[in-house]
Amino acid sequence: MTKQDDLEQNANTSYFNLPPLGISIAFPQATPASIFPPCASDYYQLDDLLTPEEQAVRMKVRACMEQEIAPIMTEYWEKAKFPFHVIPKLGALRIAGGTIKGYGCPGLSITGSALATAEVARVDASCSTFILVHSSLAMLTIAFCGSEEQKQKYLPSLAQLKTVGCWALTEPDIGSDASALKTTATKVEGGWILKGQKRWIGNSTFADLLVIFARNTATNQINGFIVKKDTPGLTATKIENKIGLRIVQNGDILLKNVFIADKDRLPGVDSFQDTNKILAVSRVMVAWQPIGISMGIYDMCHRYLKERKQFGAPLAAFQINQQKLVHMLGNIQAMILIGWRLCKLYESGKMTPGQASLGKSWITLKARETAAIGRELLGGNGILADFLVAKAFCDLEPIYTYEGTYDINSLITGREITGIASFKPAASSKRSRL
């Protein structure tokens, strides 16, 4: 064989030679995440710390997510569409409303509610965000700050997910400085007129009820309102082209002279501090989101490394892969134990805002690290949504940012442990400006 023949043969067998369009080639792969891997990430046996009721919630949610959501999540994530047909299945889990007692709500322990959040996130982060916005923000605000009439009217339907809620605090220009919101509420006869904009509001494009915060033009304090969809002057437009939590329908909300009756003002919201009561609880729930996501990543990598063979052996047989897997596992155990301790502190009435913020910020930091290692372990398949890790890698980015960025949550903890607020730069003296 001539050298030219040899080159031509190599070219003909090269992986750069793709088949004609329309012809597919089956390559041997590990099992995709549509068939979800068994849980291998609970290495320190968290179940020993749980009540039988909490264990039952955990397993019920896990079974539903693996059977109902795992087969469809990649398709909907790629399309950036919401699978509305699964809402009744999520409603049947009886986890919406979390810790709220009465009004048809489940009355779970905060640990049970956190575990449900983690189990949803383990399979799909977007579904967990959908439930968190609905349950730990919208429903909890009505439960904490609503009138008895409002609770009786709205919570039972929300608990069954027959109606969907959203929570609108964030605005286009204020970012992390949520207390500086510009949306206004002006008192008029029989109600209020809302004017302004909200941004990044999850569920807002299809929510039946929107909990909206606005600044009272008379008192300059923050008030809360329940706004029904299709109210004249209210529009919600989907934010396109996200790289993470693509199933979540985040929207830009425009409030143009929206009239809200007095009966739909939340009487328990009279300052920004009242919203912080909600955020303190929701940060515990959000801290369990990256725990669940990291568990799913580890479970996927654990199965993948045992199935996928290179150089004549399973990838799990190589030392560096085992070391990376153990690094991920160690991260997850620490994350779980911090999340569990946060729940216990909350249950005992001892949890501080700084503790909640440290839990959320540190856990999301470690989750990003865990996702990056998992992406490495899956090689080329690590960039395919079919194998979960790429999708989870992207989904963690907005979670790292929302409910307070890593930096802002760190500063909340820093303020608590030093007694010094460092959110704003020190004002320059006249001398320094000369």
C-alpha positions as CSV (number, residue, x, y, z in Angstrom):
1,M,0.0,0.0,0.0
2,T,1.3,3.4,-1.0
3,K,1.6,6.3,1.4
4,Q,-1.3,8.0,-0.5
5,D,-3.4,4.9,-0.2
6,D,-2.7,4.9,3.6
7,L,-3.7,8.5,3.9
8,E,-6.9,7.9,1.9
9,Q,-7.9,4.9,4.1
10,N,-7.3,7.0,7.3
11,A,-9.4,9.8,5.9
12,N,-12.2,7.4,5.0
13,T,-12.3,6.0,8.6
14,S,-11.9,9.3,10.3
15,Y,-14.5,10.5,12.7
16,F,-14.5,13.8,10.8
17,N,-16.3,12.0,7.9
18,L,-19.9,12.5,9.0
19,P,-22.8,10.4,7.5
20,P,-25.1,12.1,5.0
21,L,-27.9,14.1,6.4
22,G,-30.9,12.0,7.5
23,I,-28.7,9.0,8.4
24,S,-28.0,8.4,12.1
25,I,-25.3,6.2,13.6
26,A,-25.9,4.6,16.9
27,F,-23.0,5.0,19.3
28,P,-22.8,3.0,22.5
29,Q,-23.6,5.3,25.4
30,A,-24.3,5.1,29.1
31,T,-27.9,5.3,30.3
32,P,-29.3,8.9,29.8
33,A,-31.0,10.8,32.6
34,S,-34.5,10.1,31.1
35,I,-34.1,6.8,33.0
36,F,-33.0,8.4,36.3
37,P,-30.1,6.8,38.3
38,P,-30.8,5.3,41.7
39,C,-29.8,7.6,44.7
40,A,-26.2,6.9,45.7
41,S,-25.5,10.3,47.2
42,D,-26.9,9.9,50.7
43,Y,-23.6,8.5,52.0
44,Y,-24.0,9.6,55.6
45,Q,-27.5,8.2,55.9
46,L,-29.6,11.3,56.4
47,D,-32.7,9.1,56.8
48,D,-31.5,8.3,60.4
49,L,-32.1,12.0,61.3
50,L,-35.6,12.1,59.8
51,T,-39.0,11.3,61.2
52,P,-41.1,8.6,59.5
53,E,-43.3,11.3,58.0
54,E,-40.3,13.1,56.5
55,Q,-38.9,9.9,55.1
56,A,-42.2,9.2,53.5
57,V,-42.4,12.6,51.9
58,R,-38.9,12.2,50.6
59,M,-39.6,8.8,48.9
60,K,-43.0,9.9,47.5
61,V,-41.5,12.9,45.8
62,R,-38.5,10.9,44.6
63,A,-40.7,8.3,43.0
64,C,-42.9,10.9,41.2
65,M,-40.0,12.9,39.9
66,E,-38.1,9.8,38.6
67,Q,-41.2,8.3,36.9
68,E,-43.1,11.4,35.7
69,I,-40.6,14.2,35.2
70,A,-37.3,12.6,34.3
71,P,-38.5,11.2,30.9
72,I,-39.6,14.6,29.7
73,M,-37.4,17.2,31.4
74,T,-34.7,17.5,28.7
75,E,-37.3,18.0,25.9
76,Y,-39.0,20.9,27.7
77,W,-35.7,22.4,28.9
78,E,-34.4,22.5,25.3
79,K,-37.7,24.1,24.1
80,A,-37.8,26.5,27.1
81,K,-41.4,25.6,27.6
82,F,-43.3,24.6,30.7
83,P,-44.9,21.1,30.9
84,F,-48.3,22.2,32.1
85,H,-49.7,18.7,32.0
86,V,-47.5,17.7,35.0
87,I,-49.0,20.4,37.3
88,P,-51.8,18.0,38.6
89,K,-49.2,15.4,39.3
90,L,-47.1,17.8,41.3
91,G,-50.3,19.0,43.1
92,A,-51.1,15.4,44.0
93,L,-47.8,15.2,45.9
94,R,-49.3,17.6,48.6
95,I,-46.1,19.6,49.1
96,A,-47.3,23.0,47.9
97,G,-47.8,25.2,50.9
98,G,-45.0,23.3,52.7
99,T,-45.0,24.3,56.4
100,I,-48.4,26.1,56.3
101,K,-50.9,24.6,58.6
102,G,-54.7,24.6,57.8
103,Y,-56.4,26.0,54.8
104,G,-55.9,22.7,53.0
105,C,-52.1,23.0,53.2
106,P,-49.9,20.0,54.1
107,G,-48.4,21.4,57.4
108,L,-45.0,19.7,56.8
109,S,-42.1,20.2,59.1
110,I,-39.6,22.6,57.6
111,T,-37.2,19.6,57.2
112,G,-39.9,17.7,55.3
113,S,-40.6,20.7,53.1
114,A,-36.8,21.1,52.5
115,L,-36.4,17.4,51.6
116,A,-39.3,17.7,49.1
117,T,-37.5,20.7,47.5
118,A,-34.3,18.7,47.2
119,E,-36.0,15.7,45.7
120,V,-37.7,17.8,43.0
121,A,-34.4,19.6,42.3
122,R,-32.5,16.3,42.1
123,V,-34.3,15.4,38.9
124,D,-35.1,18.9,37.6
125,A,-34.1,22.3,39.0
126,S,-36.8,24.2,37.0
127,C,-39.6,22.2,38.5
128,S,-38.3,22.9,42.0
129,T,-38.1,26.7,41.2
130,F,-41.7,26.6,40.0
131,I,-42.8,25.1,43.3
132,L,-40.6,27.3,45.4
133,V,-41.9,30.5,43.8
134,H,-45.5,29.3,44.2
135,S,-45.2,27.8,47.6
136,S,-42.3,29.4,49.6
137,L,-42.9,32.9,48.3
138,A,-46.4,33.5,47.1
139,M,-48.3,31.1,49.4
140,L,-46.1,31.8,52.4
141,T,-46.6,35.6,52.0
142,I,-50.4,35.1,52.1
143,A,-50.1,32.8,55.1
144,F,-47.8,35.2,57.0
145,C,-49.2,38.5,55.9
146,G,-52.7,38.0,54.6
147,S,-56.0,38.5,56.3
148,E,-58.1,35.6,57.5
149,E,-60.4,36.2,54.5
150,Q,-57.5,36.1,52.1
151,K,-56.1,32.9,53.5
152,Q,-59.5,31.2,53.3
153,K,-60.1,32.4,49.8
154,Y,-56.7,31.7,48.2
155,L,-54.7,29.1,50.0
156,P,-56.8,25.9,49.5
157,S,-56.7,26.2,45.7
158,L,-53.0,27.1,45.7
159,A,-52.3,24.1,47.9
160,Q,-53.7,21.8,45.3
161,L,-52.0,23.7,42.5
162,K,-55.4,24.3,40.9
163,T,-54.3,27.9,40.8
164,V,-50.7,29.0,40.5
165,G,-49.0,31.9,42.3
166,C,-46.0,34.1,41.7
167,W,-44.1,36.7,43.8
168,A,-43.0,40.0,42.3
169,L,-40.4,42.0,44.2
170,T,-37.4,42.4,41.8
171,E,-37.4,45.4,39.5
172,P,-35.3,46.2,36.3
173,D,-33.1,48.9,37.8
174,I,-32.6,47.9,41.5
175,G,-30.9,44.4,41.3
176,S,-29.8,43.3,44.8
177,D,-31.0,46.5,46.5
178,A,-34.6,45.2,46.8
179,S,-35.5,47.8,49.4
180,A,-35.1,50.6,46.8
181,L,-38.0,49.4,44.7
182,K,-39.7,52.1,42.5
183,T,-43.1,50.6,41.8
184,T,-45.7,52.8,43.5
185,A,-49.1,52.2,45.2
186,T,-51.3,55.2,45.5
187,K,-54.4,55.2,47.6
188,V,-57.7,56.0,45.8
189,E,-61.3,55.5,46.8
190,G,-62.0,51.8,47.3
191,G,-58.5,50.7,46.6
192,W,-55.1,51.4,45.1
193,I,-53.4,52.3,41.8
194,L,-50.2,50.4,41.1
195,K,-47.7,51.7,38.6
196,G,-44.2,50.3,37.7
197,Q,-42.3,47.4,36.5
198,K,-41.0,44.0,37.8
199,R,-38.4,41.8,36.2
200,W,-37.3,38.1,36.5
201,I,-40.6,37.1,38.0
202,G,-40.9,33.3,37.9
203,N,-44.3,31.8,36.9
204,S,-45.6,35.3,36.0
205,T,-46.6,34.6,32.4
206,F,-49.2,32.1,33.5
207,A,-49.8,32.7,37.2
208,D,-53.4,33.1,38.4
209,L,-52.3,35.2,41.4
210,L,-49.4,37.7,41.6
211,V,-48.2,38.9,44.9
212,I,-46.8,42.3,44.1
213,F,-44.8,44.7,46.3
214,A,-45.0,48.5,45.8
215,R,-44.0,51.6,47.6
216,N,-46.9,53.5,49.3
217,T,-46.7,57.0,48.0
218,A,-48.2,58.4,51.2
219,T,-46.0,56.6,53.8
220,N,-43.0,55.7,51.6
221,Q,-43.2,52.2,53.1
222,I,-43.5,48.9,51.2
223,N,-47.0,47.4,50.9
224,G,-48.1,44.0,49.4
225,F,-51.0,43.3,47.1
226,I,-52.7,40.3,45.6
227,V,-53.2,40.9,41.8
228,K,-55.2,38.5,39.7
229,K,-54.2,37.7,36.1
230,D,-56.1,39.6,33.4
231,T,-56.5,42.6,35.6
232,P,-56.7,45.7,33.3
233,G,-53.3,47.4,32.9
234,L,-51.3,44.3,33.9
235,T,-49.0,42.6,31.3
236,A,-46.4,39.9,31.7
237,T,-43.9,39.2,28.9
238,K,-41.7,36.1,28.9
239,I,-37.9,36.7,29.1
240,E,-36.3,34.8,26.3
241,N,-32.8,33.3,25.7
242,K,-32.0,32.2,29.2
243,I,-29.2,29.6,29.5
244,G,-30.4,28.2,32.9
245,L,-33.7,27.2,34.4
246,R,-35.1,27.3,30.9
247,I,-38.4,25.6,31.9
248,V,-39.2,28.3,34.3
249,Q,-41.2,31.1,32.7
250,N,-39.6,34.3,34.0
251,G,-41.4,37.5,33.0
252,D,-41.2,41.2,32.8
253,I,-44.2,42.7,34.4
254,L,-45.7,46.1,33.5
255,L,-48.2,47.7,35.8
256,K,-50.0,50.6,34.1
257,N,-52.5,52.2,36.4
258,V,-53.6,48.8,37.8
259,F,-56.5,49.2,40.2
260,I,-56.5,46.8,43.2
261,A,-59.4,46.7,45.6
262,D,-58.7,47.3,49.3
263,K,-59.7,43.7,50.1
264,D,-56.6,42.5,48.0
265,R,-54.1,44.5,49.9
266,L,-52.0,42.3,52.3
267,P,-52.5,43.9,55.7
268,G,-49.4,42.3,57.2
269,V,-46.9,44.1,54.8
270,D,-46.1,47.5,56.0
271,S,-42.3,47.7,55.4
272,F,-39.5,46.0,53.7
273,Q,-38.8,44.1,56.9
274,D,-42.1,42.2,56.4
275,T,-40.8,40.8,53.1
276,N,-37.6,39.7,55.0
277,K,-39.7,37.3,57.1
278,I,-40.7,35.5,53.9
279,L,-37.2,35.6,52.5
280,A,-35.6,34.1,55.6
281,V,-37.8,31.0,55.2
282,S,-37.4,30.8,51.5
283,R,-33.6,31.0,51.7
284,V,-33.7,27.8,53.7
285,M,-35.7,26.2,50.9
286,V,-33.5,27.6,48.2
287,A,-30.4,26.3,50.1
288,W,-31.9,22.8,49.6
289,Q,-32.3,23.3,45.8
290,P,-28.5,23.1,45.1
291,I,-28.3,20.2,47.5
292,G,-30.8,18.3,45.4
293,I,-29.2,19.3,42.1
294,S,-25.8,18.1,43.4
295,M,-27.3,14.8,44.5
296,G,-28.7,14.3,41.0
297,I,-25.3,15.2,39.4
298,Y,-23.5,12.7,41.7
299,D,-26.0,10.0,41.1
300,M,-25.6,10.4,37.3
301,C,-21.8,10.4,37.5
302,H,-21.8,7.4,39.8
303,R,-23.8,5.3,37.3
304,Y,-22.1,6.7,34.3
305,L,-18.5,5.9,35.5
306,K,-19.5,2.3,36.1
307,E,-21.2,1.9,32.8
308,R,-18.9,3.7,30.4
309,K,-15.7,1.9,29.4
310,Q,-12.4,3.4,28.2
311,F,-9.0,1.7,27.7
312,G,-10.6,-1.6,28.4
313,A,-12.0,-0.8,31.8
314,P,-15.0,1.1,33.4
315,L,-14.2,4.8,34.0
316,A,-14.8,4.1,37.7
317,A,-11.7,1.9,37.8
318,F,-9.3,4.9,37.3
319,Q,-7.9,6.6,40.4
320,I,-8.4,10.2,39.3
321,N,-12.1,9.5,38.5
322,Q,-12.6,7.9,41.9
323,Q,-10.9,10.9,43.6
324,K,-13.2,13.4,41.8
325,L,-16.3,11.3,42.7
326,V,-15.3,11.3,46.3
327,H,-14.7,15.0,46.2
328,M,-18.2,15.5,45.0
329,L,-19.6,13.1,47.6
330,G,-17.8,15.0,50.4
331,N,-19.2,18.3,49.2
332,I,-22.8,16.9,49.2
333,Q,-22.5,15.4,52.7
334,A,-21.4,18.8,54.1
335,M,-24.1,20.6,52.2
336,I,-26.8,18.2,53.5
337,L,-25.6,18.6,57.1
338,I,-25.6,22.4,56.9
339,G,-29.1,22.3,55.3
340,W,-30.4,20.0,58.0
341,R,-28.9,22.1,60.8
342,L,-30.5,25.2,59.3
343,C,-33.9,23.5,59.4
344,K,-33.4,22.6,63.1
345,L,-32.4,26.1,64.0
346,Y,-35.5,27.4,62.3
347,E,-37.7,24.9,64.0
348,S,-36.3,26.0,67.4
349,G,-36.8,29.7,66.6
350,K,-33.0,30.3,66.8
351,M,-32.2,30.8,63.1
352,T,-30.8,34.2,62.2
353,P,-30.9,35.9,58.8
354,G,-27.1,35.6,58.7
355,Q,-27.2,31.9,59.2
356,A,-29.8,31.5,56.5
357,S,-27.7,33.6,54.1
358,L,-24.5,31.7,54.9
359,G,-26.3,28.4,54.2
360,K,-27.6,29.6,50.9
361,S,-24.4,31.2,49.7
362,W,-22.0,28.5,50.8
363,I,-24.2,25.6,49.6
364,T,-24.6,27.2,46.1
365,L,-20.8,27.8,45.9
366,K,-20.1,24.1,46.6
367,A,-22.8,23.0,44.2
368,R,-21.2,24.9,41.4
369,E,-17.9,23.2,42.2
370,T,-19.6,19.8,42.3
371,A,-21.3,20.5,38.9
372,A,-17.9,21.5,37.4
373,I,-16.3,18.2,38.5
374,G,-19.3,16.2,37.3
375,R,-19.0,17.9,33.9
376,E,-15.3,16.8,33.7
377,L,-16.2,13.3,34.6
378,L,-18.7,12.9,31.8
379,G,-16.2,14.1,29.1
380,G,-18.0,14.9,25.9
381,N,-21.3,13.7,27.2
382,G,-20.9,16.3,29.9
383,I,-22.1,19.0,27.5
384,L,-25.3,17.1,26.5
385,A,-28.5,17.9,28.4
386,D,-29.4,14.2,27.9
387,F,-27.0,13.3,30.6
388,L,-28.3,15.8,33.2
389,V,-25.0,17.4,34.2
390,A,-24.8,20.1,31.5
391,K,-28.4,21.1,32.2
392,A,-27.7,21.1,36.0
393,F,-24.5,23.1,35.4
394,C,-26.5,25.8,33.7
395,D,-29.4,25.7,36.1
396,L,-27.2,26.4,39.0
397,E,-26.1,29.7,37.7
398,P,-29.4,31.6,38.3
399,I,-29.8,29.8,41.6
400,Y,-26.3,31.1,42.6
401,T,-27.7,34.6,41.9
402,Y,-31.4,34.7,43.0
403,E,-32.7,35.0,46.5
404,G,-29.6,37.2,47.1
405,T,-26.3,36.7,45.1
406,Y,-23.4,34.9,46.7
407,D,-21.8,38.3,47.5
408,I,-24.9,39.9,49.0
409,N,-25.7,36.9,51.2
410,S,-22.1,36.9,52.3
411,L,-22.4,40.5,53.3
412,I,-25.6,39.8,55.3
413,T,-23.7,37.2,57.3
414,G,-20.7,39.6,57.5
415,R,-22.9,42.3,58.9
416,E,-24.3,39.9,61.5
417,I,-21.0,38.7,62.8
418,T,-19.2,42.1,62.8
419,G,-22.1,44.5,63.5
420,I,-20.9,46.6,60.5
421,A,-23.0,47.0,57.3
422,S,-20.7,47.1,54.2
423,F,-23.3,47.2,51.4
424,K,-22.6,50.7,50.4
425,P,-19.1,52.3,49.9
426,A,-18.1,54.7,52.5
427,A,-18.9,58.3,51.5
428,S,-16.0,60.3,50.3
429,S,-15.0,63.3,52.5
430,K,-14.7,66.8,50.9
431,R,-10.9,66.6,51.4
432,S,-10.6,63.4,49.4
433,R,-12.6,65.0,46.5
434,L,-10.3,68.0,46.3
